[in-house]
Amino acid sequence: MTSFKNFIKNLLVDEEGATAIEYALIVAMVSIVVVALMPGVKDALVSIFGKITVALNAA
C-alpha cells in the first residue's frame, strides 16, 4: 500500500506531462481556428468523418 501512496504522490508533483498537455491544447485551439476560417477544410473534414461514421455503423 505504501508504494501506491508513493506512486500517487509522485504523480501529483510530476509536472513533466503538463507541458505536453499545454502544447496539445494550443494545437487544438489553432486547429479549431483553421477549420473555422477555411470552409474547404471544414467541408473535407465533415466528409471524412461522415464516411468514418457510415463505415463504423455498417460494421
N, C-alpha and C positions, 0 to 999 in steps of 0.2 A: 504494500500500500504506500510505503514511503517513496518508492520510485515513481509511482503515479503522481504523487504530490509534487515531486521534483520536476516531473515532465510538465505538469500544468504551470508551475512557477516559471520554468524556463520558457514556456510558450508565451506567457504573458509579458515577459520582459524582452523577448526577442523582437527587434524592430527591423530585421532584415527583409521580411516579407512585405512590410508596409510600403517600401519604395516601389516594389513591383506592382502592388495594388494601386498606388497613386498613378504610376505610368499607365496602367490599364484603364483607369478612369479617364485620364487625359485623352488617350487614344479613342475611347468610346465617345467622348464628347465631340472630338474632331470629326469622327465618322458620322455622327448624327448631323452635324452642320453640313458636311459634304453632301450627304444624302438629301438633306432638306433644300440645299441650294442648286443641286444638279438634277433636274427632272429625269434625264436619261438614266442616271444611275439608279434613281428610285424605281423607275419602271422595270429596269433589268432585275433589281433585287426582288421586287414583288413577283415578277415572273419566275425567278429561280425558286423562291420559297413556295410559290404556288405549285410548281412541279414537284418539289420535295413533299409537300403535303399530300398531293394526289398519289404519289408513289407509296408513301407510308400508309395511307388509307387503303390502298389496294393490296398491301402485303398482309 
